[in-house]
Amino acid sequence: MPNDDIRLTEILTTASAVANYLGAVDVSADHLAYSIAILLDEITMEDLGRPLSPLVRRLPPGMGGGAEPKVRDLAQRWFAAVGGDVTAVLTTLQLQQFRADVEQLRS
């Protein structure tokens, strides 16, 4: 599995875009898994189905979405592991471990 210089921040922001595309309020482990697959060119966003219009209200006005608690914990743990560096590129081994951690959350 080639790494292609994937950053943790890219995985997290792509997961947020996936959640938005699918009309989810919070980022889930599934969104993280789809994000990794998209960044590795294994799937495209369009493979996830039809997007939900951004004009469809998902939350009451003034409330924003976030991440499921277990996803937030994983992101914080990994952010600490890369030294809090938003530009840190994951090694191939780190990417494999992160993906395994995501799969564990999904089960």
C-alpha positions in Angstrom: 0.0 0.0 0.0 1.8 3.2 -1.1 1.6 6.1 1.3 1.9 9.0 -1.2 2.7 11.4 1.6 -0.7 11.4 3.4 -1.0 13.6 6.4 -3.2 12.9 9.4 -4.8 16.3 8.8 -5.8 15.3 5.3 -7.5 12.1 6.5 -9.4 14.1 9.1 -10.5 16.9 6.8 -11.4 14.4 4.0 -13.5 12.5 6.6 -15.3 15.7 7.4 -16.0 16.3 3.7 -17.3 12.7 3.4 -19.6 13.2 6.4 -20.9 16.4 4.8 -21.3 14.7 1.4 -23.4 12.0 3.0 -25.4 14.4 5.1 -24.1 13.2 8.5 -24.0 15.5 11.4 -20.9 14.0 13.0 -17.8 12.3 11.6 -17.8 8.6 12.2 -15.3 5.8 11.9 -16.9 4.9 8.6 -16.2 8.4 7.3 -12.5 8.0 8.4 -12.3 4.6 6.5 -13.8 6.1 3.4 -11.4 9.1 3.7 -8.4 6.8 3.7 -9.7 4.8 0.8 -10.3 8.1 -1.2 -6.8 9.4 -0.4 -5.3 6.1 -1.5 -7.3 6.3 -4.8 -9.1 3.0 -3.9 -12.5 4.7 -4.2 -13.9 8.1 -5.2 -16.4 10.3 -3.4 -19.0 9.4 -6.1 -18.6 5.7 -5.1 -20.3 6.6 -1.8 -23.6 7.4 -3.5 -25.5 10.6 -4.1 -24.7 13.6 -2.0 -27.2 15.2 0.3 -27.8 18.8 -0.7 -26.1 21.3 1.6 -29.4 23.2 1.6 -31.1 20.4 3.6 -30.8 21.5 7.3 -29.3 18.8 9.5 -29.1 20.7 12.8 -30.9 23.5 14.4 -29.6 27.0 13.5 -26.4 27.9 15.4 -25.4 24.3 16.1 -22.5 22.7 14.3 -21.5 19.1 13.8 -18.4 17.5 15.1 -17.1 14.0 15.6 -18.3 10.9 17.4 -16.5 10.7 20.8 -14.5 7.6 19.8 -13.4 9.3 16.6 -12.4 12.5 18.5 -10.4 10.4 20.9 -8.6 8.6 18.1 -7.8 11.8 16.3 -6.5 13.4 19.5 -4.4 10.4 20.2 -2.9 10.3 16.8 -2.4 14.0 16.7 -0.3 13.7 19.8 1.6 10.7 18.3 2.7 12.9 15.3 3.9 15.6 17.8 1.0 17.9 17.2 2.4 18.8 13.8 -0.4 19.5 11.3 2.1 19.0 8.4 3.3 15.6 9.6 3.2 12.9 6.9 2.3 9.4 8.1 4.8 6.7 7.3 3.4 3.6 5.5 3.5 1.7 8.9 1.7 4.6 10.7 -1.0 4.7 8.0 -1.5 0.9 8.3 -1.8 1.3 12.1 -4.2 4.2 11.8 -6.3 2.2 9.4 -6.3 -0.7 11.7 -7.4 1.6 14.6 -10.2 2.9 12.4 -11.3 -0.6 11.6 -11.3 -1.5 15.2 -13.7 1.4 15.9 -15.9 0.2 13.1 -16.4 -3.2 14.7 
